[in-house]
Amino acid sequence: MKILDYIFYRTYVAYIKGNDPATFCSICYLSACIWILMLPVAGFLFDMMRDNNGNINIIYWILYTTMVISCVAIRYLRRGKIRELKDYFSYCRADSIIPTWCFFFVLPICIVVGFSVMVCITSPIIGYYNLEGIGYNFLVNHFGN
């Protein structure tokens, strides 16, 4: 979690310097990174929950997005958390080594990694083992329509 804290801290400092709403923007940025990195897991589970028409229910995506944003917001909106991060990372050696603009490459890297893993691993596993819709069929058979 320290790497996530450090990314949050560095983007927070960058947004403060740019006179932007730093807490909101940093939460959105970190949420987007986590959302995309966890996309292969969510995609795998959602593929297993496809209905008989091959559609993924939009509710799954809404719940997934809400869960990620809520977890990040709860972690960083706690009283004193930002002050704690400032105290912890204010004398970090990486601040002088890694320029701030490098932290804004984290999201594009997450996009490449997340979608690559999803395409290269999730799709072949779902197709090879014929898992598409297996969760939906299980729920319908056990709990009815």
WOZIRA-V688847 format. One record per helix or strand. SS is the DSSP state (A for helix, B for strand). FROM is the first residue (numbers start at 1). TO is the last residue. If there is no record, write none. Layout:
ss=SS from=FROM to=TO
ss=SS from=FROM to=TO
This chain:
ss=A from=2 to=17
ss=A from=22 to=37
ss=A from=39 to=48
ss=A from=58 to=76
ss=A from=81 to=89
ss=A from=94 to=97
ss=A from=100 to=128
ss=A from=134 to=143
